[in-house]
Amino acid sequence: MISAAISHDIAKGVLTPNISEKRELLTGRISAGVAVLMAGYLGYDPPGFVAQVVAFAFGIAAASLFPAILLGIFSRRVNREGAIAGMLVGLVFTVSYIVYFKFGVDAATGNNPANWLFGISPEGIGALGAMLNLAVAWSVSALTARPPQDVRELVERIRTPR
């Protein structure tokens, strides 16, 4: 992917639109080699922040998308409004917590377990964000109209094995 992006999209598409196919192929091969070397180096000597970035990504996905998917499969009552509200609350809470402790005003002095909510680190806050998402989605769905009948029938057809 990297070699195609560099050789076709950047080299041919932006820098030198009249590049020959042979030159484009060479550019792709060189960029693939560089990408392999960089990936090998990062695999051999990974930077410390990689694990944090992966933890943040999974936490944000858990807090925003996972509950909506789970409720879409197992709940007949959760509706669009509830799912959207839950996703927004989970996402905003989780991202705000991460930004506050890792990049915000309190990053230098307050990023220690004594200051974390319930002792939960920014890397693990996605679990709490997911619980908030579930609670908000159920609450908002209970206070708003049920999903339309055609949507409920569609979900039931999807659930039923054939």
Salt bridges, closest charged atoms under 4 A:
GLU24 OE2 - HIS8 ND1 3.00
GLU24 OE1 - LYS12 NZ 3.61
GLU81 OE2 - ARG80 NH2 3.31
GLU123 OE2 - LYS102 NZ 3.14
GLU156 OE1 - ARG76 NH2 3.02
GLU156 OE1 - ARG159 NH1 3.70
